[in-house]
């Protein structure tokens, strides 16, 4: 391995995806990533490694495949199901990234042009649990899509060698915005319809701007986001004017190791997520370290108290969170305070309530509100899947 | 002390100097990140080199129906703007371009960033970058006017828009002493136009990386390097306008510029890790109702002092 490859490996960025129920594996993975000096990625384009914690069901797997197709490459994918195998999996990913001939083959097997994806709202054909998912069927599956950018590849493979459509040479990319498709009046750049006036979902705009309506799914492959949550949003500008939430399930017959909710580790995990979204790098790292210490059982109480105090005293944070996501028992800031004090009460939030809370907010506020709810998507009684219409 | 314009052959040296200081800032940030993650401070020092090696080895990402020319203009715009800013800043006795309107030049280049960051967000034809681009505009509406008036204060006090004259006018008394508000506003605006620290919302995790959500490879490198270079150029300008530039005892003037810039830059880097991001939609009210009037008041005080002294 050359000097540049060794240098590059020091900053490997990992896009972490958690299937509902595998929080402990995700925490172990994040801890290992931190210990190696690697870093979590914000989006597929930012990532070298896609790490899937747990066994996703078919729709979730399709979404993961779509995210995988967006990794620019060199890229590696790891599937981790147990805490014990985390380190070995990451070693494997590092070796895969360093394998230049294999990476070159992977790049050459990817098609040139980015292609349109499919809608997250398309009906799903659930394959049989023992389906080995042949290539033909994969194309039929409508992946839910974490990133609202134009999806690249409707082919959600499970194998690192057969997917991908990122353009290794973007010069060949079409940027003709005026290309008319099919003789319609509406221009269809790259074959995708432009955001247009909505039908019945266009809301009356108080500013009379008459903004275009765009349907954007958030999740499930999205960092700092509840495991498996898929939020179908209708955007006008960057405001969510309508939303519908659902939870993508783990694979049938899998036995997830369970949730961290209600434990000190779960509380610090929620704090770490919220602080990461609030853009407080040191606070989020400290909270994640306290979480990992709590999982190990060797929590440092003094350090925890010090950080809890610091987080509570941060004026900028209070200013950012005050008034967000009001529930009868308080807003996002109150919920953060309860996590820090360990006084939060178990609360069941239905998916409809989540959708209602985020409606009318801008995208960043939606992320903060969802994080502040600390949804336990692995708990079917608290978050009934049937809540989605 | 007069400032002389160096021959054009020195321009690459000036560019490398800017990038070198920017790299040092990135190293410091990497070291602080490593410490906060519980690793040794030294382990993070190589971060800018490692990140460069990683990104230059990575393929770019193409998106569907991307507006490629505008996207590239935007992505290249950050680093370009930083280099253009650095061109007018006196480095001790030397400067690349001894413009009679140096202060205005700096301000004009920082306005270019409105277009650069927004185009970088518009280009990929993707929601999160576009939202990030508009967030930057919302933020720019908050910092730009206070910055313009804050930059007026040293120019009024020096009676010149030439940066060399601004430095000369601080002989004996740095402007920061009697223009603290303008200095603070200038520092905050430098953070904001570098999309840094509390003003990093357009790139934040809250929008999956915002403007950078679809950037990979050399595109991401250009934006990240551009941010560090902007922060460096902004710190050097603030040092020149408020902290006496090359004024100081014993050491040569160029070394004073370097030392002061390094200290201010380090403060910016440390600040970033300690503060959460300010949501742009909550920024407008304090920016227009508190900061802008205070800046104007500062300008009034400076103008009165100048008139009385004359």
Interface residues (C-beta under 8 A of the other chain):
Chain A: X4 X5 X7 X8 X9 X10 X11 X12 X13 X34 X35 X37 X42 X43 X45 X46 X48 X70 X72 X73 X74 X107 X113 X114 X115 X116 X147 X148 X149 X150 X151 X152 X166 X167 X168 X170 X173 X174 X175 X176 X177 X189 X190 X191 X192 X214 X216 X222 X223 X224 X235 X237 X238 X275 X276 X277 X278 X279 X280 X281 X282 X283 X285 X286 X289 X314 X316 X317 X319 X320 X362 X363 X364 X365 X367 X368
Chain B: X32 X33 X34 X36 X37 X38 X39 X43 X44 X46 X47 X49 X50 X51 X53 X54 X56 X57 X58 X59 X60 X61 X62 X63 X64 X65 X66 X67 X68 X69 X124 X125 X126 X127 X128 X129 X131 X134 X135 X198 X200 X201 X204 X205 X206 X207 X208 X209 X212 X213 X214 X215 X216 X217 X220 X272 X273 X274 X275 X276 X277 X278 X279 X281 X282
